Amino acid sequence: MRKKVRGYILQFTSADHGGRHIHVYRDNHELGVFDLEQGPIRGLDEVWSTELREVIEGFIKELNERGFFRT
């Protein structure tokens, strides 16, 4: 599932590789990854903000509602 929210592009792909995570992009560049267990990783920790946290929380909620990203 891929969605654009407040300028961020969030992508969750269950077939990607092990672990539950979301790739985060902005302006056609990957900012990093949000991992369900570890939180912001692989570059995302450097741009982490309240706005980005809210965007990801909303996306996870939507994924939960669709049965993709159960916490």
KOLDORO-201009 format. One record per atom (N, C-alpha, C): residue number from 1; x, y, z. Coordinates in Angstrom, 2 decimals. Layout:
BEGIN
(NUM, (X, Y, Z));
...
END
This chain:
BEGIN
(1, (0.85, -1.17, 0.00));
(1, (0.00, 0.00, 0.00));
(1, (0.89, 1.24, 0.00));
(2, (0.53, 2.20, -0.80));
(2, (1.30, 3.44, -0.92));
(2, (0.32, 4.61, -0.79));
(3, (0.73, 5.62, -0.01));
(3, (-0.16, 6.76, 0.22));
(3, (0.67, 8.03, 0.44));
(4, (0.16, 9.15, -0.09));
(4, (0.80, 10.44, 0.13));
(4, (0.01, 11.21, 1.18));
(5, (0.71, 11.66, 2.23));
(5, (0.10, 12.40, 3.32));
(5, (1.02, 13.56, 3.70));
(6, (0.49, 14.79, 3.63));
(6, (1.24, 16.00, 4.01));
(6, (2.62, 16.08, 3.35));
(7, (2.71, 15.65, 2.12));
(7, (3.96, 15.73, 1.38));
(7, (4.87, 14.52, 1.54));
(8, (4.55, 13.64, 2.47));
(8, (5.31, 12.41, 2.66));
(8, (4.65, 11.30, 1.86));
(9, (5.45, 10.45, 1.25));
(9, (4.93, 9.25, 0.60));
(9, (5.31, 8.08, 1.50));
(10, (4.30, 7.33, 1.91));
(10, (4.49, 6.20, 2.80));
(10, (4.21, 4.93, 2.02));
(11, (5.09, 3.95, 2.15));
(11, (4.92, 2.71, 1.40));
(11, (5.12, 1.51, 2.31));
(12, (4.11, 0.67, 2.37));
(12, (4.18, -0.59, 3.09));
(12, (4.01, -1.70, 2.08));
(13, (4.99, -2.61, 2.02));
(13, (4.93, -3.74, 1.10));
(13, (5.22, -5.00, 1.88));
(14, (4.23, -5.85, 2.04));
(14, (4.41, -7.06, 2.83));
(14, (5.40, -8.03, 2.19));
(15, (5.59, -7.97, 0.88));
(15, (6.50, -8.88, 0.19));
(15, (7.93, -8.35, 0.13));
(16, (8.18, -7.19, 0.69));
(16, (9.48, -6.53, 0.61));
(16, (10.59, -7.42, 1.20));
(17, (10.63, -7.57, 2.50));
(17, (11.54, -8.47, 3.20));
(17, (11.07, -8.56, 4.64));
(18, (11.75, -9.35, 5.44));
(18, (11.33, -9.61, 6.82));
(18, (11.17, -8.34, 7.65));
(19, (10.31, -8.42, 8.64));
(19, (10.07, -7.28, 9.51));
(19, (8.91, -6.43, 9.03));
(20, (8.25, -5.77, 9.95));
(20, (7.12, -4.91, 9.63));
(20, (7.62, -3.48, 9.62));
(21, (7.63, -2.86, 8.45));
(21, (8.18, -1.51, 8.35));
(21, (7.51, -0.72, 7.22));
(22, (7.73, 0.59, 7.28));
(22, (7.18, 1.51, 6.29));
(22, (8.32, 2.33, 5.72));
(23, (8.44, 2.37, 4.40));
(23, (9.42, 3.23, 3.75));
(23, (8.81, 4.63, 3.64));
(24, (9.61, 5.65, 3.93));
(24, (9.12, 7.03, 3.92));
(24, (9.93, 7.84, 2.92));
(25, (9.21, 8.53, 2.01));
(25, (9.83, 9.35, 0.97));
(25, (9.31, 10.78, 1.04));
(26, (10.11, 11.70, 0.55));
(26, (9.69, 13.09, 0.37));
(26, (10.51, 13.67, -0.77));
(27, (9.85, 14.38, -1.67));
(27, (10.52, 14.98, -2.83));
(27, (11.32, 13.94, -3.62));
(28, (10.72, 12.78, -3.83));
(28, (11.33, 11.69, -4.62));
(28, (12.61, 11.12, -4.03));
(29, (12.85, 11.33, -2.73));
(29, (14.02, 10.77, -2.06));
(29, (13.56, 9.99, -0.83));
(30, (14.15, 8.81, -0.64));
(30, (13.81, 8.04, 0.55));
(30, (14.45, 8.68, 1.77));
(31, (13.63, 8.99, 2.76));
(31, (14.13, 9.56, 4.01));
(31, (14.62, 8.47, 4.94));
(32, (13.96, 7.32, 4.90));
(32, (14.33, 6.22, 5.77));
(32, (13.19, 5.27, 5.95));
(33, (13.26, 4.52, 7.05));
(33, (12.30, 3.46, 7.31));
(33, (11.79, 3.57, 8.73));
(34, (10.48, 3.32, 8.90));
(34, (9.91, 3.21, 10.23));
(34, (9.63, 1.74, 10.47));
(35, (10.29, 1.16, 11.47));
(35, (10.13, -0.23, 11.83));
(35, (9.19, -0.32, 13.03));
(36, (8.24, -1.25, 12.98));
(36, (7.26, -1.37, 14.05));
(36, (7.92, -1.63, 15.40));
(37, (8.97, -2.42, 15.43));
(37, (9.64, -2.76, 16.69));
(37, (10.70, -1.75, 17.09));
(38, (11.44, -1.21, 16.14));
(38, (12.58, -0.34, 16.45));
(38, (12.28, 1.15, 16.31));
(39, (11.15, 1.49, 15.69));
(39, (10.83, 2.90, 15.47));
(39, (11.55, 3.43, 14.25));
(40, (11.88, 4.73, 14.22));
(40, (12.54, 5.31, 13.05));
(40, (13.98, 4.81, 12.92));
(41, (14.31, 4.26, 11.75));
(41, (15.66, 3.74, 11.51));
(41, (16.13, 4.09, 10.11));
(42, (17.37, 3.74, 9.81));
(42, (17.98, 3.91, 8.48));
(42, (17.74, 5.30, 7.89));
(43, (18.10, 6.33, 8.65));
(43, (18.01, 7.69, 8.15));
(43, (16.80, 8.45, 8.63));
(44, (15.72, 7.75, 8.91));
(44, (14.49, 8.42, 9.32));
(44, (14.66, 9.10, 10.68));
(45, (15.51, 8.54, 11.52));
(45, (15.75, 9.14, 12.84));
(45, (16.35, 10.55, 12.72));
(46, (16.99, 10.84, 11.61));
(46, (17.61, 12.15, 11.41));
(46, (16.60, 13.24, 11.06));
(47, (15.43, 12.85, 10.52));
(47, (14.42, 13.83, 10.11));
(47, (13.14, 13.68, 10.92));
(48, (13.19, 12.91, 12.00));
(48, (12.02, 12.61, 12.82));
(48, (11.45, 13.89, 13.41));
(49, (10.13, 14.06, 13.31));
(49, (9.45, 15.24, 13.84));
(49, (8.06, 14.85, 14.33));
(50, (7.41, 15.76, 15.02));
(50, (6.05, 15.51, 15.50));
(50, (5.12, 15.28, 14.32));
(51, (5.26, 16.09, 13.27));
(51, (4.41, 15.93, 12.09));
(51, (4.58, 14.55, 11.46));
(52, (5.82, 14.12, 11.29));
(52, (6.08, 12.82, 10.68));
(52, (5.54, 11.70, 11.57));
(53, (5.69, 11.82, 12.87));
(53, (5.16, 10.82, 13.79));
(53, (3.64, 10.70, 13.63));
(54, (2.95, 11.84, 13.55));
(54, (1.49, 11.85, 13.38));
(54, (1.09, 11.21, 12.04));
(55, (1.83, 11.51, 10.99));
(55, (1.54, 10.95, 9.67));
(55, (1.69, 9.43, 9.70));
(56, (2.77, 8.94, 10.31));
(56, (3.00, 7.50, 10.37));
(56, (1.97, 6.82, 11.26));
(57, (1.63, 7.43, 12.38));
(57, (0.60, 6.84, 13.26));
(57, (-0.73, 6.71, 12.53));
(58, (-1.10, 7.72, 11.75));
(58, (-2.33, 7.65, 10.97));
(58, (-2.29, 6.56, 9.91));
(59, (-1.13, 6.42, 9.27));
(59, (-0.96, 5.39, 8.24));
(59, (-1.05, 3.99, 8.86));
(60, (-0.41, 3.80, 10.01));
(60, (-0.47, 2.51, 10.70));
(60, (-1.91, 2.19, 11.11));
(61, (-2.64, 3.20, 11.56));
(61, (-4.04, 3.00, 11.93));
(61, (-4.83, 2.51, 10.71));
(62, (-4.61, 3.15, 9.57));
(62, (-5.30, 2.74, 8.34));
(62, (-4.90, 1.33, 7.93));
(63, (-3.62, 1.00, 8.04));
(63, (-3.16, -0.35, 7.72));
(63, (-3.81, -1.37, 8.65));
(64, (-3.90, -1.03, 9.94));
(64, (-4.56, -1.91, 10.91));
(64, (-6.01, -2.16, 10.51));
(65, (-6.71, -1.09, 10.14));
(65, (-8.12, -1.21, 9.74));
(65, (-8.29, -2.11, 8.53));
(66, (-7.29, -2.14, 7.66));
(66, (-7.34, -2.97, 6.45));
(66, (-6.76, -4.36, 6.68));
(67, (-6.22, -4.58, 7.89));
(67, (-5.68, -5.90, 8.23));
(67, (-4.27, -6.17, 7.78));
(68, (-3.50, -5.13, 7.42));
(68, (-2.14, -5.30, 6.92));
(68, (-1.06, -5.23, 7.99));
(69, (-1.23, -4.40, 8.97));
(69, (-0.11, -4.02, 9.86));
(69, (-0.56, -4.13, 11.31));
(70, (-1.01, -5.28, 11.72));
(70, (-1.53, -5.48, 13.07));
(70, (-0.43, -5.26, 14.11));
(71, (-0.78, -4.47, 15.14));
(71, (0.17, -4.24, 16.22));
(71, (-0.19, -5.06, 17.42));
END
